Structure formats: C-alpha cells, structure tokens
Amino acid sequence: MLTPYLPYPPSSGGQVRSHNLIKHLSRNHELYLVALIKNTEEKGFHKDLLNYCKEIYVCKRSESPWTPGNLARSVFGTYPFLVVRNYSVEAEAVMKRLLQKEKFDLIHAETFYIMPHIPPTDTPILLVEQTIEYRVYQHFVSKLPLPIRPFFFFDTLKLKYWEKTYWKKADLVGAVSQDDKKNMLELIPDLRVELIPNAAGEDLLGIYKKNKAAEPVFLYQGNFSWLQNVEAGRILIDRVFPAIRKIIPEAKFIIAGQRAKAKLDGNGHENDFEIVDIAPSRSDDVMTVYERASVFLAPIEGPGGTRLKILGAMAAGLPVISTPTGVSGLKVKNDRDVLIARSPEEFASQAKRLLEDSKLYDKIRQNARNLIETRYSWPAVSAHLEKIYAKLIK
C-alpha cells in the first residue's frame, strides 16, 4: 500500500481512512507500507503501525510545498503542482527495489498523485481516489479574482490530464462515493471503477452517549491544510455563526483542527468563537472537541469524496446540519439522518429546530448512528475491499 502521508496518528481524514483499512486488512493479508513524510519527526510514528505491517518504508518529500524547485518544476514541467509537491525520489527507489525483490499480489495506491512512484510492473494496481482532485481545484479557481485565474488555469488542466492518465494506467479504480464514480465514468466511459466508501473512525464510535443534552454548542472540525475546510471555516465565521447568534444569542462555536489558527485567526472575531489547534500527533484532542459539542455544522461547498468528519460526527452522536454538497455521496436523507441547509439563514433555522425539539434531536442522532453501524463501519468496508482484491488478483 502506498499513501501520501503516514497513516498514524489518525488525526485527519486520509489518515483515519488508511489507518483503519490497514488495521482490518492485516488480519488476512501481509502488508508492505510505503508512506511519504514531510519531516523526520513523523518517522517515529511508524512504530504504531508495526503490529499491522510486515515492513514499513517512510520516505521523505519536501517539507514545504513552496520551494523554488517545486514551483519551477510545476510551471515549466509537465506535472501539476499537486504531483510535484508530493513526489519523493526515495519512494520511487524503494518501490523499484521492492518490486524487484518481492512478488506481490497487488499494489494498493491511495490517491492518483502517489502513482508516479510506481515503476512499470505486471503487478495489478488498485488506485483509490479519495476525491476527484481536478474538480476541487476548478471550484477554487472559479472563486479567485478574475485577473488571477489564468495563473492557475494551466495547472488545473495538467491536473485533469494526469488524473485521468493514472486512472487509465491502474487495473482498477476505487471511488469513495457514487457521485465520484459517476463523474469518472462520464470522463472515461469504459473505466473499471468500484465503489469503496469511507467509514467512521472507530475511536469516535466509542464516545457515543445514549442520552446527550441538546445544548447550543456548535462544532466544525477538519484539517485546514485543505482548501475545502478553509472555505467552510470562512463561511462559518463570516455568515453562519452571525446568523445563528441572531436567533440563539447564547450559542457557542468551536472550530478545531490542524492549522486552524494559522488559517482562520486574526480577523477581529476572536471573542465570538473558539479556535482549537489540534496537532497531528494528538488524535485524542479530536475526540475531546466532539465530546464537548452538541451539533456539527458542515457548510461545505467544495466538491468531491465523502467527508470523514461528517461520518465521525454521526458516529459520535452529533446531529449534522450540512449543505447538500457536504453530504453528497452519503446514503443520508434530510430530516431522517441529517438536516440540510442551503444558506446561513437555513443553518440558523435548522439549528433552532434541533435545540427546541428534543424528539427531533434524538431521532437524527440515533438514525445517523444506526446508519454508521450498518453501512459505514471499517470492518464492513474492509470486507468489501477484500472481495475487490480477490477479483483484481483473479
């Protein structure tokens, strides 16, 4: 398995996904993990995965994406910036050596931009896309001021070209949502695609309380290295929080996650909400903020994938109020498993409904929890993935 990050500690969405898959797959399979790291401090965390992996190789990529070399290679080279910033000479050498030394049943690559590290091989390749990256970048470029957009236009074109190219190079592509699968097939009608959904982190399943008070404590949690989370954070601060406070003056707000303060602080609103920085090594802090909150807000506008943060809230017993985009790809229904809002005013009115109607509050959180246990659990997803492995090997 190749991952563009070390899957421990499970503090961001991709890490949660890969960590849980490795833990469950290791019961029936012998795993070799090749993972990228940004700095030597991350190296020590690989020990926590030794119980699940036969061998682990941690390979250095550039610590900062914004190096002169990365920028020059992305501007003047054929690869887009996302591929360049995640490239590791060490990882490519490790993959070449491993494939010469060992005979593997298959290669499982998480994200297309890890694919340049795989040399030509007859070993079957499963490429799992956690989101369709070029669509994410298109969304954010469309929001930039008009004079700036041309600088990003060609990089987005390169991103789309290479993403499609690596889908074709893989023997099988995994999509995490039905929406992503549909979009892939619209681009490449004969592409071999299987649905491999996300699930809820098992640590959040453990903090569910059968009886939880519907207090006015609202949470958004994510890794703010990602554009979608920064955009959602800004929407919360500038539009959703003020709308909620107008009709619920006693409301409290928490925004938590990696790089939260660096990306969202210093805008004159510091007394209106709490920003909690969560270090990559402190996955326990993620559980703490979920325990403190009563409602999860997800004003997500960026497309692609399925949101592990929302699945985590459903597992932990927090009713979710989300945009349609936020729950896109999840088998949820409005007013049954989640509440849908399309504007700040709708977020506020749905929040008021939840807090004033204890039966609705309990119904939403219990239905969501049931859905996690039956459809979005890692044992179920891993068992489904094993069947896909078997079919691919055959």
BAMIRO-964401 format. One record per residue (C-alpha): y, x, z; residue number from 1. Coordinates in nm, 3 decimals. Each point is the difference from the previous one (the first is absolute). Layout:
BEGIN
{rec {Y, X, Z}, NUM},
...
END
This chain:
BEGIN
{rec {0.000, 0.000, 0.000}, 1},
{rec {0.346, 0.125, -0.094}, 2},
{rec {0.308, -0.127, 0.182}, 3},
{rec {0.370, 0.097, -0.037}, 4},
{rec {0.029, 0.019, 0.384}, 5},
{rec {-0.227, 0.085, 0.291}, 6},
{rec {-0.154, -0.334, 0.112}, 7},
{rec {0.073, 0.070, 0.367}, 8},
{rec {0.170, -0.114, 0.212}, 9},
{rec {-0.010, -0.352, -0.150}, 10},
{rec {0.373, -0.065, 0.041}, 11},
{rec {0.102, -0.105, -0.354}, 12},
{rec {-0.159, -0.245, -0.243}, 13},
{rec {-0.179, 0.252, -0.222}, 14},
{rec {-0.131, 0.193, 0.301}, 15},
{rec {-0.128, -0.320, 0.163}, 16},
{rec {-0.181, -0.088, -0.322}, 17},
{rec {-0.165, 0.338, -0.063}, 18},
{rec {-0.083, 0.062, 0.366}, 19},
{rec {-0.183, -0.331, 0.038}, 20},
{rec {-0.184, 0.036, -0.330}, 21},
{rec {-0.118, 0.350, 0.093}, 22},
{rec {-0.112, -0.114, 0.345}, 23},
{rec {-0.214, -0.283, -0.137}, 24},
{rec {-0.126, 0.172, -0.317}, 25},
{rec {-0.119, 0.303, 0.200}, 26},
{rec {-0.278, -0.212, 0.151}, 27},
{rec {-0.187, -0.006, -0.331}, 28},
{rec {0.157, 0.282, -0.202}, 29},
{rec {0.069, 0.373, 0.017}, 30},
{rec {0.374, 0.046, -0.050}, 31},
{rec {0.199, 0.301, -0.112}, 32},
{rec {0.374, -0.057, 0.055}, 33},
{rec {0.278, 0.180, -0.190}, 34},
{rec {0.339, -0.099, 0.145}, 35},
{rec {0.356, 0.121, -0.061}, 36},
{rec {0.232, 0.101, 0.284}, 37},
{rec {0.370, 0.084, 0.005}, 38},
{rec {0.002, 0.246, 0.291}, 39},
{rec {-0.239, 0.206, 0.210}, 40},
{rec {0.055, -0.225, 0.306}, 41},
{rec {-0.206, -0.269, -0.172}, 42},
{rec {-0.299, 0.232, -0.034}, 43},
{rec {-0.117, -0.054, 0.358}, 44},
{rec {-0.053, -0.371, -0.057}, 45},
{rec {-0.296, 0.062, -0.230}, 46},
{rec {-0.216, 0.057, 0.312}, 47},
{rec {0.020, -0.373, 0.072}, 48},
{rec {-0.178, -0.069, -0.331}, 49},
{rec {-0.285, 0.250, 0.044}, 50},
{rec {-0.224, -0.269, 0.152}, 51},
{rec {0.011, -0.183, -0.333}, 52},
{rec {0.019, 0.272, -0.267}, 53},
{rec {-0.247, 0.274, -0.087}, 54},
{rec {0.283, 0.227, -0.118}, 55},
{rec {0.379, -0.035, 0.006}, 56},
{rec {0.249, 0.197, -0.210}, 57},
{rec {0.370, -0.032, 0.085}, 58},
{rec {0.219, 0.129, -0.283}, 59},
{rec {0.369, 0.076, 0.016}, 60},
{rec {0.255, -0.161, -0.229}, 61},
{rec {0.376, 0.059, 0.020}, 62},
{rec {0.141, -0.115, 0.335}, 63},
{rec {0.317, -0.137, -0.156}, 64},
{rec {-0.021, -0.188, -0.328}, 65},
{rec {0.354, 0.107, -0.093}, 66},
{rec {-0.067, 0.367, -0.079}, 67},
{rec {0.171, 0.155, -0.307}, 68},
{rec {-0.345, 0.064, -0.148}, 69},
{rec {-0.114, -0.361, 0.040}, 70},
{rec {0.324, -0.133, -0.147}, 71},
{rec {-0.014, 0.239, -0.298}, 72},
{rec {-0.366, -0.080, -0.072}, 73},
{rec {0.063, -0.375, 0.011}, 74},
{rec {0.315, 0.017, -0.216}, 75},
{rec {-0.129, 0.245, -0.264}, 76},
{rec {-0.375, -0.054, 0.028}, 77},
{rec {-0.228, -0.283, -0.109}, 78},
{rec {-0.093, -0.123, 0.348}, 79},
{rec {0.221, -0.241, 0.201}, 80},
{rec {0.149, 0.101, 0.334}, 81},
{rec {-0.265, -0.191, 0.201}, 82},
{rec {-0.281, 0.209, -0.153}, 83},
{rec {0.192, 0.328, 0.027}, 84},
{rec {0.089, -0.044, 0.367}, 85},
{rec {-0.362, -0.078, 0.090}, 86},
{rec {-0.158, 0.285, -0.194}, 87},
{rec {-0.187, 0.277, 0.186}, 88},
{rec {-0.129, 0.318, -0.166}, 89},
{rec {-0.234, 0.039, 0.296}, 90},
{rec {-0.149, -0.348, -0.043}, 91},
{rec {-0.068, 0.058, -0.369}, 92},
{rec {-0.181, 0.326, 0.080}, 93},
{rec {-0.204, -0.168, 0.277}, 94},
{rec {-0.107, -0.280, -0.234}, 95},
{rec {-0.106, 0.244, -0.270}, 96},
{rec {-0.201, 0.206, 0.250}, 97},
{rec {-0.167, -0.304, 0.159}, 98},
{rec {-0.105, -0.151, -0.332}, 99},
{rec {-0.151, 0.332, -0.107}, 100},
{rec {-0.184, 0.047, 0.330}, 101},
{rec {-0.118, -0.353, 0.086}, 102},
{rec {-0.143, -0.299, -0.185}, 103},
{rec {0.184, -0.316, 0.107}, 104},
{rec {-0.094, -0.361, -0.071}, 105},
{rec {0.362, -0.093, -0.058}, 106},
{rec {0.364, 0.088, 0.060}, 107},
{rec {0.220, -0.256, 0.178}, 108},
{rec {0.373, 0.064, -0.067}, 109},
{rec {0.263, -0.194, 0.198}, 110},
{rec {0.313, -0.037, -0.220}, 111},
{rec {0.039, 0.112, -0.361}, 112},
{rec {0.227, 0.292, 0.088}, 113},
{rec {-0.289, 0.181, 0.170}, 114},
{rec {-0.190, 0.003, -0.335}, 115},
{rec {0.156, 0.320, -0.149}, 116},
{rec {-0.201, 0.199, 0.258}, 117},
{rec {-0.333, -0.108, -0.153}, 118},
{rec {-0.128, 0.235, -0.276}, 119},
{rec {-0.206, -0.129, -0.294}, 120},
{rec {-0.328, -0.128, 0.144}, 121},
{rec {-0.299, -0.225, -0.073}, 122},
{rec {0.010, -0.131, 0.358}, 123},
{rec {0.103, -0.369, 0.001}, 124},
{rec {0.356, -0.058, 0.124}, 125},
{rec {0.121, -0.307, 0.189}, 126},
{rec {0.381, -0.013, 0.008}, 127},
{rec {0.142, -0.243, 0.257}, 128},
{rec {0.365, -0.096, -0.048}, 129},
{rec {0.167, -0.108, 0.325}, 130},
{rec {0.289, -0.134, -0.207}, 131},
{rec {0.114, 0.019, -0.363}, 132},
{rec {0.254, 0.275, 0.042}, 133},
{rec {0.202, -0.036, -0.318}, 134},
{rec {0.074, -0.366, 0.085}, 135},
{rec {0.131, 0.106, 0.341}, 136},
{rec {0.232, 0.256, -0.160}, 137},
{rec {0.115, -0.246, -0.268}, 138},
{rec {0.101, -0.241, 0.276}, 139},
{rec {0.214, 0.259, 0.178}, 140},
{rec {0.156, 0.143, -0.313}, 141},
{rec {0.107, -0.355, -0.095}, 142},
{rec {0.194, -0.019, 0.330}, 143},
{rec {0.193, 0.325, -0.057}, 144},
{rec {0.359, 0.007, -0.134}, 145},
{rec {-0.003, -0.023, -0.379}, 146},
{rec {0.139, 0.353, -0.067}, 147},
{rec {-0.279, 0.159, 0.210}, 148},
{rec {-0.296, -0.183, -0.154}, 149},
{rec {-0.041, 0.223, -0.311}, 150},
{rec {-0.075, 0.302, 0.226}, 151},
{rec {-0.309, -0.182, 0.132}, 152},
{rec {-0.097, -0.184, -0.317}, 153},
{rec {-0.202, 0.281, -0.161}, 154},
{rec {-0.177, 0.087, 0.323}, 155},
{rec {-0.115, -0.363, 0.028}, 156},
{rec {-0.126, 0.011, -0.360}, 157},
{rec {-0.198, 0.316, 0.079}, 158},
{rec {-0.134, -0.163, 0.314}, 159},
{rec {-0.128, -0.301, -0.194}, 160},
{rec {-0.155, 0.223, -0.269}, 161},
{rec {-0.192, 0.221, 0.243}, 162},
{rec {-0.104, -0.287, 0.225}, 163},
{rec {-0.160, -0.176, -0.298}, 164},
{rec {-0.147, 0.330, -0.125}, 165},
{rec {-0.181, 0.067, 0.328}, 166},
{rec {-0.126, -0.359, 0.020}, 167},
{rec {-0.169, 0.064, -0.336}, 168},
{rec {-0.138, 0.338, 0.112}, 169},
{rec {-0.171, -0.153, 0.302}, 170},
{rec {-0.342, -0.161, -0.047}, 171},
{rec {0.111, -0.292, 0.216}, 172},
{rec {0.336, -0.106, 0.148}, 173},
{rec {0.040, -0.179, 0.333}, 174},
{rec {0.288, -0.244, 0.060}, 175},
{rec {0.090, -0.114, 0.353}, 176},
{rec {0.118, -0.347, -0.109}, 177},
{rec {-0.077, -0.257, -0.266}, 178},
{rec {0.363, 0.026, -0.117}, 179},
{rec {-0.032, 0.376, -0.056}, 180},
{rec {-0.330, -0.048, -0.185}, 181},
{rec {0.163, -0.259, -0.226}, 182},
{rec {0.293, 0.235, -0.075}, 183},
{rec {-0.237, 0.287, -0.083}, 184},
{rec {-0.198, -0.215, -0.243}, 185},
{rec {0.320, -0.119, -0.167}, 186},
{rec {0.081, 0.364, -0.076}, 187},
{rec {-0.357, 0.109, -0.091}, 188},
{rec {-0.215, -0.307, -0.079}, 189},
{rec {-0.332, 0.190, -0.011}, 190},
{rec {0.060, 0.195, 0.322}, 191},
{rec {-0.288, -0.007, 0.249}, 192},
{rec {0.160, -0.131, 0.322}, 193},
{rec {-0.156, -0.111, 0.329}, 194},
{rec {0.181, -0.164, 0.293}, 195},
{rec {-0.012, 0.214, 0.317}, 196},
{rec {0.237, -0.167, 0.251}, 197},
{rec {0.173, 0.145, 0.302}, 198},
{rec {-0.084, -0.110, 0.354}, 199},
{rec {0.153, 0.002, 0.346}, 200},
{rec {-0.007, 0.311, 0.218}, 201},
{rec {-0.271, -0.042, 0.261}, 202},
{rec {0.226, 0.123, 0.282}, 203},
{rec {0.231, -0.301, -0.056}, 204},
{rec {-0.297, -0.239, 0.015}, 205},
{rec {-0.047, 0.115, 0.359}, 206},
{rec {0.345, -0.104, 0.126}, 207},
{rec {-0.032, -0.368, -0.096}, 208},
{rec {0.073, -0.233, 0.294}, 209},
{rec {-0.137, -0.354, -0.011}, 210},
{rec {0.316, -0.131, 0.167}, 211},
{rec {0.329, 0.161, -0.104}, 212},
{rec {0.346, -0.130, 0.080}, 213},
{rec {0.222, -0.092, -0.294}, 214},
{rec {0.291, 0.216, 0.113}, 215},
{rec {0.292, 0.087, -0.232}, 216},
{rec {-0.107, 0.364, -0.057}, 217},
{rec {-0.019, 0.080, -0.373}, 218},
{rec {-0.165, 0.311, -0.147}, 219},
{rec {-0.014, 0.188, -0.327}, 220},
{rec {-0.216, 0.312, -0.012}, 221},
{rec {-0.067, 0.245, -0.283}, 222},
{rec {0.024, 0.356, -0.129}, 223},
{rec {0.361, 0.045, -0.111}, 224},
{rec {-0.086, 0.285, -0.232}, 225},
{rec {-0.085, -0.283, -0.242}, 226},
{rec {0.271, -0.172, -0.201}, 227},
{rec {-0.136, -0.350, 0.059}, 228},
{rec {0.030, 0.036, 0.378}, 229},
{rec {0.353, 0.141, -0.015}, 230},
{rec {0.105, -0.293, -0.221}, 231},
{rec {-0.162, -0.252, 0.238}, 232},
{rec {0.169, 0.169, 0.298}, 233},
{rec {0.341, -0.027, -0.162}, 234},
{rec {-0.057, -0.368, -0.083}, 235},
{rec {-0.094, -0.065, 0.364}, 236},
{rec {0.302, 0.180, 0.140}, 237},
{rec {0.260, -0.130, -0.244}, 238},
{rec {-0.119, -0.356, -0.062}, 239},
{rec {-0.304, -0.130, 0.189}, 240},
{rec {0.085, 0.110, 0.356}, 241},
{rec {0.354, -0.147, -0.014}, 242},
{rec {-0.138, -0.331, -0.138}, 243},
{rec {-0.258, -0.023, 0.279}, 244},
{rec {0.250, 0.091, 0.272}, 245},
{rec {0.232, -0.280, -0.114}, 246},
{rec {-0.254, -0.264, 0.101}, 247},
{rec {-0.197, 0.204, 0.261}, 248},
{rec {0.269, 0.196, 0.191}, 249},
{rec {-0.251, 0.147, 0.248}, 250},
{rec {-0.220, 0.150, -0.276}, 251},
{rec {-0.108, 0.364, 0.029}, 252},
{rec {-0.088, 0.216, -0.300}, 253},
{rec {-0.215, 0.313, -0.035}, 254},
{rec {-0.036, 0.218, -0.308}, 255},
{rec {-0.264, 0.269, 0.050}, 256},
{rec {-0.174, 0.268, -0.199}, 257},
{rec {0.004, 0.351, -0.136}, 258},
{rec {0.354, 0.120, -0.091}, 259},
{rec {0.148, -0.335, 0.105}, 260},
{rec {0.310, 0.150, 0.164}, 261},
{rec {0.059, 0.251, -0.280}, 262},
{rec {-0.001, -0.275, -0.263}, 263},
{rec {0.161, -0.295, 0.184}, 264},
{rec {0.216, 0.127, 0.288}, 265},
{rec {0.373, 0.059, 0.013}, 266},
{rec {0.126, -0.318, -0.163}, 267},
{rec {0.201, -0.141, 0.289}, 268},
{rec {-0.273, -0.246, 0.102}, 269},
{rec {-0.166, 0.213, 0.269}, 270},
{rec {0.053, -0.260, 0.276}, 271},
{rec {-0.139, -0.288, -0.207}, 272},
{rec {-0.359, 0.122, -0.026}, 273},
{rec {-0.236, 0.274, 0.114}, 274},
{rec {-0.121, 0.274, -0.233}, 275},
{rec {-0.319, 0.175, 0.114}, 276},
{rec {-0.103, 0.326, -0.163}, 277},
{rec {-0.378, 0.041, -0.008}, 278},
{rec {-0.124, 0.355, -0.054}, 279},
{rec {-0.294, 0.036, -0.243}, 280},
{rec {-0.215, 0.124, 0.290}, 281},
{rec {0.073, -0.304, 0.222}, 282},
{rec {-0.205, -0.289, -0.136}, 283},
{rec {-0.010, -0.144, 0.356}, 284},
{rec {0.374, -0.068, -0.032}, 285},
{rec {-0.075, -0.233, -0.292}, 286},
{rec {-0.217, -0.214, 0.228}, 287},
{rec {0.272, 0.003, 0.268}, 288},
{rec {0.264, -0.156, -0.228}, 289},
{rec {-0.245, -0.263, -0.122}, 290},
{rec {-0.079, -0.090, 0.363}, 291},
{rec {0.371, -0.035, 0.084}, 292},
{rec {0.076, -0.235, -0.289}, 293},
{rec {-0.065, -0.370, -0.054}, 294},
{rec {0.077, -0.046, -0.371}, 295},
{rec {-0.033, 0.236, -0.299}, 296},
{rec {0.269, -0.015, -0.271}, 297},
{rec {-0.074, 0.134, -0.348}, 298},
{rec {0.292, -0.046, -0.245}, 299},
{rec {-0.175, 0.221, -0.259}, 300},
{rec {0.130, -0.011, -0.357}, 301},
{rec {-0.170, 0.307, -0.155}, 302},
{rec {-0.319, -0.085, -0.198}, 303},
{rec {-0.356, 0.130, 0.019}, 304},
{rec {-0.304, 0.037, 0.225}, 305},
{rec {-0.075, -0.192, 0.318}, 306},
{rec {0.193, 0.074, 0.316}, 307},
{rec {-0.209, 0.148, 0.278}, 308},
{rec {0.288, -0.063, 0.241}, 309},
{rec {-0.033, -0.376, -0.063}, 310},
{rec {-0.378, 0.010, 0.039}, 311},
{rec {0.057, 0.195, 0.323}, 312},
{rec {0.239, -0.266, 0.132}, 313},
{rec {-0.252, -0.273, -0.085}, 314},
{rec {-0.272, 0.193, 0.185}, 315},
{rec {0.223, 0.057, 0.304}, 316},
{rec {0.091, -0.368, 0.030}, 317},
{rec {0.361, 0.012, -0.125}, 318},
{rec {0.091, -0.291, -0.227}, 319},
{rec {0.142, 0.138, -0.325}, 320},
{rec {0.311, -0.124, -0.179}, 321},
{rec {0.005, 0.164, -0.343}, 322},
{rec {0.143, -0.019, -0.349}, 323},
{rec {-0.247, -0.108, -0.270}, 324},
{rec {-0.004, 0.364, -0.120}, 325},
{rec {-0.095, 0.125, 0.347}, 326},
{rec {-0.323, -0.202, 0.010}, 327},
{rec {-0.072, 0.025, -0.372}, 328},
{rec {-0.367, 0.079, -0.053}, 329},
{rec {-0.108, -0.134, 0.339}, 330},
{rec {-0.208, -0.319, 0.024}, 331},
{rec {0.251, -0.168, 0.229}, 332},
{rec {0.158, -0.344, -0.013}, 333},
{rec {0.349, -0.099, 0.108}, 334},
{rec {0.010, -0.201, 0.326}, 335},
{rec {-0.367, 0.080, 0.064}, 336},
{rec {-0.035, 0.381, 0.032}, 337},
{rec {0.363, 0.117, -0.043}, 338},
{rec {0.346, -0.147, -0.049}, 339},
{rec {0.183, 0.069, -0.327}, 340},
{rec {0.377, 0.059, -0.023}, 341},
{rec {0.205, 0.072, -0.312}, 342},
{rec {0.344, 0.061, 0.152}, 343},
{rec {0.151, 0.121, 0.330}, 344},
{rec {0.076, -0.362, 0.090}, 345},
{rec {-0.365, -0.095, -0.057}, 346},
{rec {-0.115, 0.293, 0.217}, 347},
{rec {0.227, -0.135, 0.274}, 348},
{rec {-0.118, -0.362, -0.031}, 349},
{rec {-0.369, 0.106, -0.006}, 350},
{rec {0.059, 0.215, 0.307}, 351},
{rec {0.157, -0.295, 0.182}, 352},
{rec {-0.296, -0.222, -0.097}, 353},
{rec {-0.249, 0.252, 0.143}, 354},
{rec {0.183, 0.043, 0.328}, 355},
{rec {0.055, -0.373, 0.056}, 356},
{rec {-0.347, -0.119, -0.103}, 357},
{rec {-0.271, 0.163, 0.214}, 358},
{rec {-0.277, -0.182, -0.193}, 359},
{rec {0.125, 0.145, -0.328}, 360},
{rec {0.030, 0.346, 0.159}, 361},
{rec {-0.360, -0.010, 0.125}, 362},
{rec {-0.134, -0.149, -0.324}, 363},
{rec {0.154, 0.270, -0.221}, 364},
{rec {-0.114, 0.292, 0.216}, 365},
{rec {-0.354, -0.135, 0.051}, 366},
{rec {-0.052, -0.083, -0.368}, 367},
{rec {0.128, 0.345, -0.098}, 368},
{rec {-0.233, 0.168, 0.248}, 369},
{rec {-0.298, -0.197, -0.133}, 370},
{rec {0.088, 0.108, -0.353}, 371},
{rec {0.004, 0.365, 0.107}, 372},
{rec {-0.342, -0.028, 0.162}, 373},
{rec {-0.163, -0.174, -0.297}, 374},
{rec {0.171, 0.164, -0.299}, 375},
{rec {0.212, 0.300, 0.096}, 376},
{rec {-0.215, 0.212, 0.233}, 377},
{rec {-0.090, 0.362, -0.078}, 378},
{rec {-0.379, -0.050, 0.044}, 379},
{rec {0.012, -0.274, -0.267}, 380},
{rec {0.220, 0.204, -0.236}, 381},
{rec {-0.219, 0.312, 0.045}, 382},
{rec {-0.319, -0.197, -0.071}, 383},
{rec {0.162, -0.135, -0.318}, 384},
{rec {0.108, 0.353, -0.099}, 385},
{rec {-0.357, 0.129, 0.045}, 386},
{rec {-0.122, -0.255, -0.255}, 387},
{rec {0.267, 0.125, -0.241}, 388},
{rec {-0.115, 0.360, 0.064}, 389},
{rec {-0.360, -0.097, -0.078}, 390},
{rec {0.100, -0.172, -0.324}, 391},
{rec {0.216, 0.296, -0.106}, 392},
{rec {-0.275, 0.256, 0.071}, 393},
{rec {-0.258, -0.212, -0.183}, 394},
END
